[in-house]
């Protein structure tokens, strides 16, 4: 069993990784870990994730009220607590602003392409939750339609939220979401997204069962023809070309 210091140190290490990867800027993002049914460690408000030290980590109760710590907890701890209340299997939550997957929400493009085997196995499609005002109950409420079947959520015009059976898993899910978004964006810019064929998707889902992977998964919808999705459907290539030309002519 990990000591309190080891847990705090792990939270700091994940915070540093988020900052180094450019998933957060300034004092964005927050991390939490469940200790028991009424105690949780979380990151403080107003501190860069790149500057976190174990002494900065705060202990809160299930209502987000501070129990220990010099600093104050993140005002967005509410969405973490909604996850813990609804998902007993979750012991860690990570919120960040990974730029490409967040851009998908700003562009109103769903991150639902089945393009990478690893992403299909671990996260499936990632839902985009309705926009909510930060620090209010609007964001926790926006998770409700998806919280039981997903471990990754995009927050419209805001960022991403990932959960896991431990902090490493929650962080890996965040990485997977952003990497999948980056590859999807590059494919769109090149002109087409060739999704994994349905019969191969079924094999991947069978493999997921055999591997007994932890966490929740939305499953795969095999009804649609998902072999090729052209970027033309959203006029994405034309739009990008137009924007580039406009920028060059300024």
PyMOL commands that set and color helices and strands:
alter all, ss='L'
color gray80, all
select helices_A, chain A and resi 4-20+49-51+54-56+77-86+99-106+117-122+137-143+167-190+198-211+231-234+236-248
alter helices_A, ss='H'
color red, helices_A
select strands_A, chain A and resi 30-36+39-42+58-60+66-68+92-96+127-129+152-155+159-164+192-194+228-230
alter strands_A, ss='S'
color yellow, strands_A
deselect
rebuild
show_as cartoon
